Amino acid sequence: MADIRPFMSIRPEKGKAAKIAALPYDVYNRKEATVEVEKNPESFLKIDRAETGYPLSVDMYDEKVYQRAHDLLWGMVEDGSFIRDQKKCYYIYELTMNGRTQTGITACASIDDYLNGVIKKHENTRAEKEADRIHHVDACNAQTGPIFLAYRSNPVINEIVEKVKAGEAEYDFTSEDGIRHRVFVISDDDKIAAISQAFENMADIYIADGHHRAASAVKVGLKRREEHPGYDGTEEFNYFLSVLFPDDQLMIMDYNRTVKDLNGLSKDEFIEKIKDNFEVTTLSEAKHPDKKGKVSMYLSGKWYMLSAKKELLEINDPVLSLDVSLLQNYLLEPVLGIKDPRTDERIDFIGGIRGLKELEKRADSDMKVSFAMYPTSISELFDVADAGLLMPPKSTWFEPKLRSGLFIHRI
């Protein structure tokens, strides 16, 4: 039983949503974030990345950075840039990218569901990445970036969503990257009750993207429980901001790899070693792999298709059978010596949104060889999470990215 609840959102005044909405905080490095805020001073990035208001000499984790985030957020509430809803609502968040639409329910999910495994994860988190968002949420007294959750498509929710979307949108704008964003408010009590009941009937919810934001929100909630020993479970700090999408609307893109050298091998020696586990064919042009078990490789100005041999395709394990696992276990580690992709500085990861040209560019400049993956499927993600297992790092790249600043959950 999933405990998914409506909430009273703090959100942009209707005419300001397009200017305020920003890509997630971790899409940018510090320099890029600063440029973005200079370009658009109303961007929510100035709150999510408050160090943009200070020179580089100021540590981005300095206490005054988090205080600035707090002051900017609540200052925008006071000046009317953000409004506060006076009733607990659900919100529909629709994103359209390249003609493909996905529609989620913005709501609050239970930290207890995260702790007891109703909300399932498929990635490990790193303490140093959690620490920043823990401090940010705690200082702002609010969750500002939604966690991207997925659930198995539900006809009751689908019907309500379609009915509400037939009405007028609260926000409707197209961001600079060409993605259209529409938001609708669900304030009708019967619809709210039906959605809540539909989620309550679900045994499993899955984190698609935002593992660090989720872990941080949960840890702030646990901290608040310690600070308020008389809590009864209804307090807002017991819940975290989420957008929940049906699985049949989601698209996972490839998450690709590029490696700095051939581990002391010549090109010919490298290709011969690959042939132990993969069939290697030369391509006449750049091509994405067209099915599971295939990897495109770019090396020394040429593209190759690597096809995993039959015995690799017969592996019956939700993690070890993933294409990213096959590449890691049968090429990157034994041939290129990449034992731990989380820490090895010889490997880098490139989201599929950057395309094959980026893989060529990197291999022709600061790296040596690039690999384009066939995307992990949403069913593979569910299978790994259902088994209580974890994927290798950088297994999934979701597009489009949810914007921060459209919904804020005060805790």
Beta strands, then each sheet from edge to edge (+ up, - down):
strand 1: 4-5
strand 2: 10-12
strand 3: 82-84
strand 4: 90-97
strand 5: 100-110
strand 6: 119-120
strand 7: 142-143
strand 8: 147-151
strand 9: 171-174
strand 10: 180-186
strand 11: 205-209
strand 12: 239-246
strand 13: 252-253
strand 14: 255-259
strand 15: 278-282
strand 16: 294-299
strand 17: 302-308
strand 18: 347-351
strand 19: 369-373
strand 20: 397-398
strand 21: 409-410
sheet 1: 1+ 5- 4+ 10- 9+
sheet 2: 1+ 5- 12+ 8+ 11- 6-
sheet 3: 2+ 3-
sheet 4: 7+ 21-
sheet 5: 13+ 20-
sheet 6: 15+ 17- 16+ 19- 14+ 18-
end
